[in-house]
Amino acid sequence: MQQMLDFIHKHYPEPLTVEAIARAAHTNKRECFRCFRSSLSQTPVEYLNRYRLSVAAYLLTSTTQNLASICKQCGFNNVSYFGKLFRQNYGTSPSRYRIMAR
């Protein structure tokens, strides 16, 4: 499990697949899903997205980078999708989050 988490933390800006995450721990996709479900009660993709969002939240409050730049830097290819996930997890838009944090 730790190898998979380390892999995600190191490679989160890159396009990642569950297969790649599983390979990092020398296991298969099915075992990867099982490990994440039993340890974290979420899928590998859910964990990856939440990790990316946490990095984005940090960048929103600690830098003046624009939203598109932060989105890309955190591994999201689509600003709209990023905004949707951010609102689902933080209860507000990324730009509003930045304003409220200042």
All heavy atoms as an XYZ file, in Angstrom:
835
protein
N       0.832     -1.189      0.000
C       0.000      0.000      0.000
C       0.876      1.252      0.000
O       0.620      2.183     -0.745
C      -0.927     -0.043      1.226
C      -1.933      1.039      1.261
S      -3.137      0.842     -0.052
C      -3.799      2.444     -0.095
N       1.902      1.255      0.830
C       2.772      2.426      0.925
C       3.458      2.720     -0.409
O       3.615      3.886     -0.776
C       3.817      2.240      2.029
C       4.585      3.513      2.345
C       3.673      4.649      2.806
O       2.846      4.465      3.687
N       3.809      5.811      2.195
N       3.838      1.689     -1.136
C       4.471      1.897     -2.442
C       3.510      2.573     -3.412
O       3.911      3.452     -4.179
C       4.949      0.565     -3.025
C       6.131     -0.016     -2.295
C       6.459     -1.409     -2.792
O       5.568     -2.225     -3.033
N       7.745     -1.677     -2.930
N       2.249      2.193     -3.369
C       1.251      2.803     -4.255
C       1.021      4.266     -3.871
O       0.934      5.131     -4.744
C      -0.048      2.002     -4.226
C       0.087      0.650     -4.904
S      -1.450     -0.283     -5.034
C      -1.576     -1.001     -3.395
N       0.932      4.542     -2.583
C       0.744      5.925     -2.134
C       1.957      6.782     -2.495
O       1.800      7.915     -2.978
C       0.487      5.970     -0.625
C      -0.809      5.339     -0.145
C      -0.878      5.367      1.368
C      -2.019      6.008     -0.761
N       3.138      6.247     -2.281
C       4.355      6.986     -2.638
C       4.390      7.292     -4.136
O       4.774      8.386     -4.546
C       5.608      6.195     -2.252
C       5.817      6.119     -0.747
O       5.190      6.903      0.000
O       6.607      5.252     -0.317
N       3.982      6.321     -4.927
C       3.943      6.508     -6.383
C       2.983      7.639     -6.753
O       3.315      8.510     -7.558
C       3.531      5.200     -7.069
C       3.485      5.295     -8.561
C       4.650      5.213     -9.313
C       2.278      5.453     -9.221
C       4.614      5.302    -10.694
C       2.228      5.540    -10.602
C       3.402      5.463    -11.340
N       1.806      7.633     -6.158
C       0.820      8.693     -6.428
C       1.383     10.046     -6.011
O       1.298     11.020     -6.767
C      -0.513      8.401     -5.711
C      -1.229      7.236     -6.390
C      -1.409      9.649     -5.681
C      -2.449      6.732     -5.648
N       1.971     10.135     -4.837
C       2.488     11.409     -4.332
C       3.619     11.943     -5.211
O       3.772     13.151     -5.352
C       2.969     11.256     -2.895
C       1.861     10.929     -1.955
N       2.086     10.554     -0.656
C       0.512     10.895     -2.110
C       0.925     10.312     -0.060
N      -0.037     10.512     -0.930
N       4.370     11.045     -5.796
C       5.492     11.457     -6.641
C       5.054     11.797     -8.066
O       5.621     12.688     -8.699
C       6.537     10.336     -6.674
C       7.791     10.696     -7.420
C       8.824      9.602     -7.314
C      10.092      9.994     -8.054
N      11.095      8.927     -8.016
N       4.033     11.118     -8.571
C       3.652     11.242     -9.979
C       2.273     11.863    -10.209
O       1.765     11.812    -11.329
C       3.695      9.860    -10.640
C       5.052      9.241    -10.643
N       6.024      9.577    -11.552
C       5.610      8.314     -9.821
C       7.120      8.883    -11.313
N       6.902      8.111    -10.256
N       1.664     12.470     -9.190
C       0.289     12.979     -9.329
C       0.079     13.959    -10.480
O      -1.010     14.004    -11.049
C      -0.207     13.592     -8.006
C       0.440     14.907     -7.662
C      -0.113     16.106     -8.102
C       1.623     14.959     -6.932
C       0.491     17.313     -7.804
C       2.229     16.150     -6.637
C       1.663     17.325     -7.075
O       2.266     18.520     -6.792
N       1.091     14.760    -10.894
C       0.814     15.675    -12.012
C       0.692     14.961    -13.366
O       0.167     15.521    -14.319
C       2.022     16.618    -12.038
C       2.722     16.430    -10.745
C       2.396     15.034    -10.300
N       1.157     13.727    -13.430
C       1.168     12.974    -14.679
C      -0.167     12.256    -14.877
O      -0.883     11.997    -13.916
C       2.289     11.927    -14.636
C       3.652     12.513    -14.383
C       4.681     11.452    -14.001
O       4.445     10.250    -14.245
O       5.716     11.850    -13.440
N      -0.477     11.916    -16.119
C      -1.665     11.074    -16.336
C      -1.407      9.688    -15.738
O      -0.470      9.008    -16.145
C      -1.786     10.987    -17.861
C      -0.873     12.023    -18.410
C       0.155     12.308    -17.363
N      -2.169      9.303    -14.751
C      -1.969      8.024    -14.069
C      -3.152      7.097    -14.301
O      -4.294      7.552    -14.355
C      -1.791      8.219    -12.567
C      -0.546      8.937    -12.096
C      -0.528      9.033    -10.578
C       0.701      8.231    -12.583
N      -2.855      5.819    -14.387
C      -3.891      4.795    -14.471
C      -3.788      3.904    -13.239
O      -2.745      3.868    -12.580
C      -3.718      3.920    -15.726
O      -2.462      3.227    -15.633
C      -3.754      4.755    -17.005
N      -4.856      3.185    -12.971
C      -4.830      2.241    -11.859
C      -3.780      1.170    -12.133
O      -3.085      0.724    -11.214
C      -6.227      1.620    -11.633
C      -6.182      0.552    -10.549
C      -7.229      2.707    -11.259
N      -3.624      0.800    -13.386
C      -2.608     -0.200    -13.743
C      -1.210      0.281    -13.367
O      -0.408     -0.481    -12.829
C      -2.664     -0.516    -15.241
C      -3.895     -1.286    -15.674
C      -5.110     -0.401    -15.934
O      -5.016      0.852    -15.828
O      -6.182     -0.962    -16.214
N      -0.913      1.534    -13.644
C       0.404      2.089    -13.311
C       0.614      2.133    -11.801
O       1.702      1.832    -11.306
C       0.550      3.481    -13.911
N      -0.419      2.502    -11.077
C      -0.336      2.537     -9.611
C      -0.081      1.131     -9.074
O       0.771      0.924     -8.211
C      -1.622      3.147     -9.011
C      -1.751      4.624     -9.424
C      -1.638      3.000     -7.491
C      -3.116      5.237     -9.158
N      -0.790      0.150     -9.617
C      -0.618     -1.241     -9.187
C       0.789     -1.738     -9.515
O       1.432     -2.382     -8.673
C      -1.666     -2.130     -9.857
N       1.275     -1.437    -10.699
C       2.621     -1.864    -11.095
C       3.685     -1.318    -10.155
O       4.696     -1.975     -9.900
C       2.932     -1.423    -12.529
C       2.486     -2.397    -13.579
C       3.107     -2.102    -14.938
N       3.019     -0.712    -15.349
C       2.026     -0.187    -16.054
N       1.027     -0.944    -16.452
N       2.024      1.090    -16.380
N       3.468     -0.123     -9.632
C       4.436      0.487     -8.714
C       4.645     -0.375     -7.473
O       5.709     -0.323     -6.855
C       3.978      1.886     -8.316
N       3.634     -1.157     -7.128
C       3.727     -2.037     -5.957
C       3.855     -3.506     -6.371
O       3.661     -4.397     -5.546
C       2.505     -1.851     -5.064
N       4.143     -3.731     -7.640
C       4.323     -5.088     -8.158
C       3.100     -5.961     -7.900
O       3.210     -7.101     -7.445
C       5.580     -5.740     -7.575
C       6.789     -4.874     -7.687
N       7.409     -4.611     -8.888
C       7.478     -4.179     -6.759
C       8.437     -3.805     -8.698
N       8.497     -3.517     -7.399
N       1.934     -5.372     -8.173
C       0.687     -6.106     -7.990
C      -0.210     -5.860     -9.190
O       0.187     -5.207    -10.154
C       0.014     -5.713     -6.651
O      -1.067     -6.607     -6.398
C      -0.496     -4.289     -6.650
N      -1.428     -6.361     -9.135
C      -2.350     -6.174    -10.249
C      -3.450     -5.186     -9.881
O      -3.588     -4.771     -8.724
C      -2.932     -7.516    -10.710
C      -3.703     -8.226     -9.611
O      -4.459     -7.603     -8.868
N      -3.512     -9.523     -9.491
N      -4.225     -4.820    -10.880
C      -5.284     -3.825    -10.730
C      -6.312     -4.240     -9.660
O      -6.700     -3.432     -8.828
C      -5.950     -3.648    -12.093
C      -6.994     -2.591    -12.175
C      -7.478     -2.497    -13.618
C      -8.722     -1.659    -13.717
N      -9.210     -1.556    -15.092
N      -6.695     -5.480     -9.678
C      -7.703     -5.970     -8.728
C      -7.205     -5.848     -7.282
O      -7.935     -5.411     -6.389
C      -8.043     -7.415     -9.059
C      -9.150     -7.965     -8.235
C      -9.478     -9.364     -8.693
N     -10.626     -9.838     -7.940
C     -11.343    -10.876     -8.255
N     -11.060    -11.568     -9.329
N     -12.354    -11.244     -7.511
N      -5.949     -6.235     -7.052
C      -5.374     -6.142     -5.709
C      -5.219     -4.680     -5.289
O      -5.400     -4.323     -4.119
C      -4.022     -6.862     -5.657
C      -3.367     -6.857     -4.305
C      -4.127     -7.594     -3.219
O      -5.091     -8.333     -3.512
O      -3.762     -7.423     -2.033
N      -4.905     -3.833     -6.233
C      -4.794     -2.395     -5.966
C      -6.133     -1.849     -5.453
O      -6.183     -1.168     -4.424
C      -4.363     -1.676     -7.245
S      -4.226      0.116     -7.096
N      -7.204     -2.170     -6.156
C      -8.542     -1.739     -5.714
C      -8.856     -2.288     -4.324
O      -9.370     -1.576     -3.467
C      -9.616     -2.204     -6.708
C      -9.846     -1.247     -7.839
C      -9.336     -1.514     -9.094
C     -10.571     -0.080     -7.649
C      -9.549     -0.638    -10.145
C     -10.793      0.809     -8.690
C     -10.275      0.525     -9.945
N      -8.538     -3.556     -4.088
C      -8.818     -4.176     -2.797
C      -8.063     -3.473     -1.669
O      -8.631     -3.165     -0.618
C      -8.453     -5.666     -2.815
C      -8.945     -6.421     -1.594
C      -8.257     -7.764     -1.411
N      -6.837     -7.626     -1.105
C      -6.322     -7.198      0.058
N      -7.128     -6.834      1.042
N      -5.014     -7.130      0.256
N      -6.796     -3.179     -1.910
C      -5.982     -2.495     -0.892
C      -6.547     -1.113     -0.560
O      -6.649     -0.745      0.614
C      -4.540     -2.352     -1.372
S      -3.605     -3.877     -1.363
N      -6.885     -0.360     -1.582
C      -7.413      0.983     -1.338
C      -8.753      0.922     -0.624
O      -8.996      1.700      0.300
C      -7.528      1.767     -2.656
C      -6.276      2.505     -3.012
C      -5.222      1.858     -3.650
C      -6.126      3.843     -2.690
C      -4.054      2.529     -3.963
C      -4.966      4.525     -2.996
C      -3.923      3.866     -3.639
N      -9.612      0.004     -1.040
C     -10.924     -0.128     -0.391
C     -10.767     -0.507      1.080
O     -11.414      0.073      1.949
C     -11.784     -1.174     -1.095
C     -12.385     -0.707     -2.360
C     -13.681      0.000     -2.082
N     -14.280      0.355     -3.362
C     -14.876      1.500     -3.576
N     -14.995      2.385     -2.618
N     -15.385      1.767     -4.737
N      -9.914     -1.476      1.363
C      -9.797     -1.944      2.746
C      -9.032     -0.960      3.627
O      -9.346     -0.808      4.803
C      -9.144     -3.328      2.801
O      -7.817     -3.273      2.354
N      -8.053     -0.272      3.078
C      -7.241      0.648      3.884
C      -7.826      2.052      3.988
O      -7.769      2.674      5.041
C      -5.833      0.768      3.302
O      -5.184     -0.466      3.321
N      -8.368      2.551      2.871
C      -8.789      3.958      2.830
C     -10.268      4.158      2.516
O     -10.733      5.297      2.465
C      -7.951      4.710      1.789
C      -6.437      4.658      1.982
C      -5.721      5.282      0.801
C      -6.055      5.370      3.270
N     -10.986      3.087      2.262
C     -12.411      3.140      1.913
C     -12.674      4.028      0.695
O     -13.666      4.766      0.664
C     -13.253      3.623      3.100
O     -13.093      2.755      4.193
N     -11.789      3.977     -0.254
C     -11.974      4.698     -1.504
C     -11.191      4.003     -2.615
O     -10.356      3.148     -2.341
C     -11.556      6.161     -1.370
C     -10.150      6.403     -0.879
C      -9.895      7.869     -0.594
O     -10.355      8.742     -1.321
N      -9.175      8.146      0.469
N     -11.476      4.374     -3.846
C     -10.762      3.781     -4.972
C      -9.431      4.503     -5.166
O      -9.247      5.624     -4.660
C     -11.583      3.890     -6.272
O     -11.658      5.268     -6.650
C     -12.978      3.288     -6.115
N      -8.524      3.908     -5.922
C      -7.270      4.599     -6.212
C      -7.485      5.937     -6.927
O      -6.804      6.921     -6.628
C      -6.509      3.621     -7.116
C      -7.103      2.288     -6.845
C      -8.519      2.540     -6.454
N      -8.454      5.998     -7.818
C      -8.735      7.239     -8.550
C      -9.308      8.302     -7.617
O      -8.949      9.479     -7.707
C      -9.669      6.973     -9.751
C     -10.094      8.272    -10.424
C      -8.986      6.049    -10.755
N     -10.166      7.903     -6.696
C     -10.695      8.858     -5.718
C      -9.562      9.420     -4.863
O      -9.496     10.625     -4.620
C     -11.749      8.192     -4.819
C     -13.045      7.898     -5.518
C     -13.978      7.012     -4.701
O     -13.512      6.291     -3.782
O     -15.192      7.037     -4.990
N      -8.667      8.545     -4.425
C      -7.529      9.008     -3.627
C      -6.659      9.955     -4.442
O      -6.270     11.014     -3.947
C      -6.693      7.831     -3.120
C      -5.527      8.310     -2.287
C      -5.694      8.575     -0.935
C      -4.286      8.558     -2.869
C      -4.637      9.066     -0.172
C      -3.229      9.048     -2.114
C      -3.410      9.304     -0.771
O      -2.374      9.811     -0.017
N      -6.353      9.589     -5.673
C      -5.537     10.429     -6.553
C      -6.171     11.801     -6.726
O      -5.495     12.833     -6.577
C      -5.359      9.749     -7.916
C      -4.703     10.576     -9.019
C      -3.281     10.972     -8.643
C      -4.728      9.796    -10.333
N      -7.451     11.844     -7.022
C      -8.127     13.135     -7.214
C      -8.137     13.965     -5.940
O      -7.907     15.176     -5.981
C      -9.542     12.932     -7.740
C      -9.556     12.602     -9.216
O      -8.625     12.946     -9.951
N     -10.596     11.940     -9.661
N      -8.372     13.342     -4.812
C      -8.360     14.086     -3.548
C      -6.966     14.608     -3.223
O      -6.814     15.714     -2.707
C      -8.905     13.231     -2.413
C     -10.400     13.074     -2.524
C     -11.003     12.400     -1.317
N     -12.449     12.320     -1.507
C     -13.187     11.284     -1.174
N     -12.629     10.235     -0.612
N     -14.472     11.294     -1.380
N      -5.960     13.826     -3.528
C      -4.588     14.292     -3.312
C      -4.290     15.476     -4.221
O      -3.748     16.497     -3.778
C      -3.580     13.165     -3.549
C      -2.169     13.596     -3.224
C      -1.760     13.701     -1.900
C      -1.282     13.947     -4.224
C      -0.480     14.137     -1.580
C       0.002     14.384     -3.916
C       0.396     14.472     -2.594
O       1.659     14.916     -2.285
N      -4.658     15.361     -5.493
C      -4.462     16.466     -6.437
C      -5.194     17.722     -5.958
O      -4.666     18.827     -6.040
C      -4.971     16.075     -7.821
C      -4.070     15.108     -8.551
C      -4.693     14.645     -9.838
N      -3.730     13.923    -10.665
C      -4.053     13.230    -11.744
N      -5.322     13.160    -12.144
N      -3.111     12.618    -12.438
N      -6.408     17.546     -5.469
C      -7.184     18.688     -4.976
C      -6.544     19.318     -3.749
O      -6.576     20.545     -3.594
C      -8.619     18.262     -4.667
C      -9.496     17.942     -5.874
C     -10.806     17.331     -5.419
C      -9.729     19.173     -6.732
N      -5.957     18.520     -2.883
C      -5.298     19.081     -1.696
C      -4.087     19.915     -2.098
O      -3.832     20.971     -1.517
C      -4.909     17.986     -0.703
O      -3.846     17.200     -1.185
N      -3.354     19.453     -3.109
C      -2.225     20.237     -3.617
C      -2.747     21.529     -4.245
O      -2.199     22.611     -4.028
C      -1.380     19.429     -4.625
C      -0.305     20.294     -5.264
C      -0.757     18.216     -3.951
N      -3.825     21.436     -4.996
C      -4.419     22.615     -5.629
C      -4.879     23.623     -4.569
O      -4.656     24.829     -4.710
C      -5.587     22.213     -6.514
N      -5.512     23.143     -3.511
C      -5.961     24.035     -2.438
C      -4.777     24.756     -1.814
O      -4.843     25.965     -1.542
C      -6.724     23.244     -1.378
N      -3.697     24.043     -1.609
C      -2.484     24.667     -1.073
C      -1.961     25.742     -2.029
O      -1.628     26.852     -1.602
C      -1.414     23.600     -0.808
C      -0.086     24.203     -0.449
C       0.131     24.735      0.823
C       0.937     24.285     -1.382
C       1.350     25.320      1.157
C       2.153     24.856     -1.060
C       2.357     25.378      0.200
O       3.550     25.960      0.524
N      -1.900     25.424     -3.309
C      -1.400     26.391     -4.292
C      -2.315     27.609     -4.411
O      -1.836     28.729     -4.610
C      -1.233     25.721     -5.658
C      -0.131     24.664     -5.744
C      -0.171     23.951     -7.092
C       1.237     25.274     -5.493
N      -3.609     27.385     -4.272
C      -4.554     28.506     -4.331
C      -4.309     29.505     -3.207
O      -4.468     30.707     -3.384
C      -6.000     28.005     -4.264
C      -6.545     27.368     -5.527
C      -7.845     26.627     -5.228
C      -6.767     28.419     -6.612
N      -3.913     29.001     -2.056
C      -3.736     29.882     -0.900
C      -2.306     30.380     -0.733
O      -2.076     31.334     -0.002
C      -4.171     29.174      0.400
O      -3.384     28.006      0.590
C      -5.643     28.813      0.350
N      -1.361     29.740     -1.384
C       0.041     30.111     -1.162
C       0.730     30.733     -2.373
O       1.894     31.118     -2.272
C       0.834     28.880     -0.709
O       0.871     27.914     -1.744
N       0.031     30.797     -3.508
C       0.616     31.396     -4.700
C      -0.394     32.326     -5.360
O      -1.554     32.366     -4.966
C       1.026     30.331     -5.749
O      -0.157     29.762     -6.338
C       1.876     29.228     -5.135
N       0.071     33.027     -6.373
C      -0.832     33.874     -7.166
C      -1.021     33.299     -8.569
O      -1.518     33.984     -9.452
C      -0.276     35.312     -7.267
O       1.022     35.267     -7.861
C      -0.220     35.978     -5.908
N      -0.642     32.048     -8.746
C      -0.811     31.399    -10.050
C      -2.283     31.409    -10.448
O      -3.163     31.293     -9.595
C      -0.349     29.947     -9.989
C       1.123     29.753     -9.786
C       1.454     28.272     -9.734
O       1.071     27.513    -10.610
N       2.162     27.865     -8.685
N      -2.524     31.510    -11.752
C      -3.919     31.494    -12.204
C      -4.481     30.080    -12.113
O      -3.750     29.099    -11.984
C      -4.070     32.093    -13.604
C      -3.406     31.264    -14.677
O      -3.459     30.038    -14.666
N      -2.772     31.930    -15.616
N      -5.783     29.991    -12.189
C      -6.494     28.736    -11.999
C      -6.098     27.687    -13.033
O      -5.891     26.521    -12.698
C      -7.999     28.994    -12.061
C      -8.907     27.958    -11.466
C      -8.557     27.676    -10.019
C     -10.339     28.403    -11.575
N      -5.965     28.087    -14.284
C      -5.594     27.138    -15.342
C      -4.215     26.541    -15.084
O      -3.999     25.343    -15.291
C      -5.644     27.820    -16.701
N      -3.299     27.348    -14.611
C      -1.953     26.878    -14.316
C      -1.963     25.875    -13.160
O      -1.321     24.827    -13.225
C      -1.051     28.067    -13.977
O       0.215     27.630    -13.580
N      -2.694     26.194    -12.115
C      -2.801     25.288    -10.963
C      -3.466     23.985    -11.385
O      -3.006     22.900    -11.020
C      -3.564     25.959     -9.807
C      -2.709     27.077     -9.205
C      -3.966     24.944     -8.747
C      -3.411     27.915     -8.170
N      -4.509     24.094    -12.164
C      -5.228     22.928    -12.662
C      -4.269     21.990    -13.394
O      -4.189     20.794    -13.091
C      -6.340     23.405    -13.594
S      -7.270     22.117    -14.413
N      -3.516     22.525    -14.326
C      -2.575     21.717    -15.106
C      -1.452     21.164    -14.228
O      -1.071     19.997    -14.346
C      -1.999     22.550    -16.245
C      -1.114     21.780    -17.157
C      -0.697     22.577    -18.364
C       0.199     21.708    -19.230
N       0.269     22.141    -20.580
N      -0.930     21.998    -13.348
C       0.168     21.594    -12.463
C      -0.228     20.438    -11.547
O       0.610     19.647    -11.140
C       0.603     22.802    -11.644
C       1.842     22.594    -10.827
C       2.251     23.879    -10.110
O       1.865     24.980    -10.484
N       3.036     23.727     -9.076
N      -1.506     20.337    -11.234
C      -1.989     19.294    -10.329
C      -2.484     18.047    -11.060
O      -2.984     17.112    -10.432
C      -3.094     19.853     -9.442
S      -2.471     21.080     -8.288
N      -2.345     18.029    -12.380
C      -2.687     16.830    -13.131
C      -4.079     16.791    -13.720
O      -4.505     15.759    -14.245
N      -4.808     17.888    -13.643
C      -6.137     17.955    -14.257
C      -6.008     18.580    -15.644
O      -5.370     19.619    -15.802
C      -7.092     18.793    -13.397
C      -7.420     18.174    -12.080
C      -6.817     18.630    -10.919
C      -8.319     17.123    -11.986
C      -7.111     18.065     -9.688
C      -8.620     16.544    -10.758
C      -8.012     17.027     -9.603
N      -6.623     17.961    -16.627
C      -6.536     18.461    -17.999
C      -7.681     19.388    -18.362
O      -7.635     20.044    -19.393
C      -6.515     17.292    -18.992
C      -5.272     16.453    -18.835
O      -4.203     16.972    -18.541
N      -5.410     15.162    -19.016
N      -8.705     19.443    -17.544
C      -9.899     20.201    -17.858
C     -10.270     21.080    -16.664
O     -10.543     20.571    -15.575
C     -11.024     19.205    -18.191
C     -12.294     19.861    -18.610
O     -12.858     20.664    -17.878
N     -12.761     19.506    -19.796
N     -10.304     22.393    -16.878
C     -10.605     23.336    -15.797
C     -12.028     23.138    -15.272
O     -12.263     23.240    -14.069
C     -10.370     24.793    -16.255
C     -10.754     25.784    -15.169
C      -8.922     25.001    -16.664
N     -12.958     22.837    -16.150
C     -14.347     22.627    -15.717
C     -14.463     21.412    -14.797
O     -15.134     21.470    -13.766
C     -15.268     22.435    -16.920
O     -15.294     23.583    -17.701
N     -13.809     20.323    -15.177
C     -13.823     19.114    -14.351
C     -13.141     19.387    -13.012
O     -13.627     18.984    -11.956
C     -13.135     17.966    -15.100
C     -13.082     16.679    -14.318
C     -14.243     15.978    -13.999
C     -11.858     16.137    -13.918
C     -14.192     14.793    -13.286
C     -11.802     14.950    -13.205
C     -12.966     14.287    -12.894
O     -12.915     13.113    -12.183
N     -12.018     20.081    -13.061
C     -11.317     20.464    -11.836
C     -12.239     21.269    -10.924
O     -12.347     20.998     -9.731
C     -10.061     21.269    -12.182
C      -9.444     21.975    -11.016
C      -8.831     21.260     -9.998
C      -9.467     23.359    -10.933
C      -8.250     21.917     -8.917
C      -8.892     24.020     -9.861
C      -8.291     23.294     -8.848
N     -12.920     22.264    -11.482
C     -13.836     23.094    -10.701
C     -14.967     22.285    -10.087
O     -15.329     22.478     -8.928
N     -15.500     21.343    -10.870
C     -16.582     20.494    -10.371
C     -16.106     19.640     -9.192
O     -16.773     19.583     -8.147
C     -17.087     19.596    -11.501
C     -18.167     18.635    -11.093
C     -18.562     17.729    -12.247
C     -19.549     16.686    -11.771
N     -19.922     15.763    -12.832
N     -14.963     18.983     -9.346
C     -14.428     18.164     -8.253
C     -14.077     19.012     -7.033
O     -14.312     18.602     -5.894
C     -13.176     17.412     -8.703
C     -13.356     16.189     -9.573
C     -11.998     15.563     -9.885
C     -14.253     15.167     -8.921
N     -13.522     20.187     -7.276
C     -13.144     21.066     -6.170
C     -14.391     21.457     -5.370
O     -14.394     21.394     -4.145
C     -12.426     22.315     -6.692
C     -11.675     23.042     -5.626
C     -10.337     22.770     -5.389
C     -12.301     24.004     -4.833
C      -9.636     23.426     -4.386
C     -11.613     24.668     -3.831
C     -10.275     24.380     -3.604
N     -15.456     21.851     -6.065
C     -16.710     22.224     -5.386
C     -17.280     21.046     -4.604
O     -17.773     21.211     -3.495
C     -17.735     22.738     -6.394
C     -17.569     24.202     -6.726
C     -18.715     24.756     -7.569
N     -18.761     24.232     -8.927
C     -17.928     24.570     -9.905
N     -16.977     25.431     -9.672
N     -18.055     24.054    -11.097
N     -17.220     19.848     -5.179
C     -17.744     18.661     -4.487
C     -16.971     18.384     -3.196
O     -17.553     17.966     -2.204
C     -17.651     17.430     -5.396
C     -18.666     17.398     -6.496
C     -18.451     16.225     -7.452
O     -17.435     15.536     -7.396
N     -19.402     16.028     -8.346
N     -15.664     18.621     -3.212
C     -14.826     18.286     -2.058
C     -14.666     19.425     -1.059
O     -14.470     19.169      0.125
C     -13.450     17.817     -2.535
C     -13.477     16.411     -3.065
O     -13.250     15.475     -2.311
N     -13.798     16.238     -4.334
N     -14.722     20.663     -1.520
C     -14.482     21.805     -0.637
C     -15.719     22.687     -0.433
O     -15.677     23.628      0.350
C     -13.315     22.648     -1.157
C     -11.978     21.967     -0.963
C     -11.457     21.116     -1.925
C     -11.246     22.156      0.197
C     -10.241     20.475     -1.740
C     -10.023     21.523      0.392
C      -9.542     20.685     -0.579
O      -8.333     20.040     -0.382
N     -16.782     22.407     -1.145
C     -18.033     23.132     -0.950
C     -18.055     24.530     -1.532
O     -18.985     25.295     -1.263
N     -17.067     24.870     -2.329
C     -17.002     26.184     -2.961
C     -16.117     26.100     -4.192
O     -15.391     25.118     -4.371
C     -16.467     27.248     -1.967
O     -16.609     28.545     -2.541
C     -15.021     27.003     -1.590
N     -16.168     27.118     -5.012
C     -15.335     27.131     -6.213
C     -13.881     27.420     -5.842
O     -13.606     28.002     -4.781
C     -15.832     28.205     -7.184
O     -15.559     29.492     -6.661
N     -12.944     27.055     -6.695
C     -11.532     27.334     -6.406
C     -11.251     28.827     -6.218
O     -10.528     29.209     -5.292
C     -10.785     26.795     -7.627
C     -11.693     25.767     -8.197
C     -13.076     26.249     -7.908
N     -11.856     29.671     -7.043
C     -11.598     31.113     -6.905
C     -12.182     31.665     -5.614
O     -11.559     32.491     -4.936
C     -12.131     31.882     -8.123
O     -13.485     31.600     -8.329
N     -13.341     31.199     -5.215
C     -13.960     31.623     -3.954
C     -13.124     31.118     -2.772
O     -12.939     31.815     -1.777
C     -15.394     31.101     -3.872
C     -16.134     31.583     -2.668
C     -16.694     32.974     -2.921
N     -17.414     33.379     -1.748
C     -17.228     34.533     -1.142
N     -16.379     35.402     -1.616
N     -17.912     34.835     -0.078
N     -12.617     29.902     -2.878
C     -11.751     29.331     -1.843
C     -10.534     30.211     -1.627
O     -10.136     30.491     -0.502
C     -11.340     27.916     -2.269
C     -10.490     27.186     -1.261
C     -11.076     26.454     -0.239
C      -9.104     27.203     -1.346
C     -10.298     25.765      0.690
C      -8.312     26.514     -0.421
C      -8.927     25.803      0.586
O      -8.155     25.134      1.491
N      -9.944     30.664     -2.729
C      -8.762     31.532     -2.648
C      -9.115     32.842     -1.940
O      -8.386     33.298     -1.067
C      -8.235     31.802     -4.050
C      -7.089     32.809     -4.064
C      -6.552     33.022     -5.452
N      -5.394     32.152     -5.630
C      -4.802     31.919     -6.777
N      -5.264     32.466     -7.877
N      -3.746     31.133     -6.834
N     -10.227     33.418     -2.285
C     -10.649     34.685     -1.668
C     -10.916     34.505     -0.191
O     -10.477     35.320      0.640
C     -11.908     35.238     -2.392
C     -11.542     35.693     -3.804
C     -12.530     36.375     -1.593
C     -12.739     35.967     -4.697
N     -11.582     33.431      0.180
C     -11.928     33.188      1.583
C     -10.686     32.897      2.424
O     -10.664     33.191      3.618
C     -12.918     32.020      1.703
C     -14.269     32.360      1.157
S     -15.570     31.076      1.206
C     -14.759     29.595      1.666
N      -9.646     32.353      1.791
C      -8.429     32.009      2.538
C      -7.544     33.227      2.825
O      -6.657     33.139      3.658
C      -7.626     30.978      1.750
N      -7.806     34.308      2.160
C      -6.964     35.508      2.365
C      -7.478     36.414      3.408
O      -8.270     36.497      4.091
C      -6.845     36.269      1.049
C      -6.055     35.411      0.084
C      -5.733     36.118     -1.143
N      -4.985     35.141     -1.968
C      -4.314     35.452     -3.009
N      -4.269     36.676     -3.415
N      -3.671     34.559     -3.685
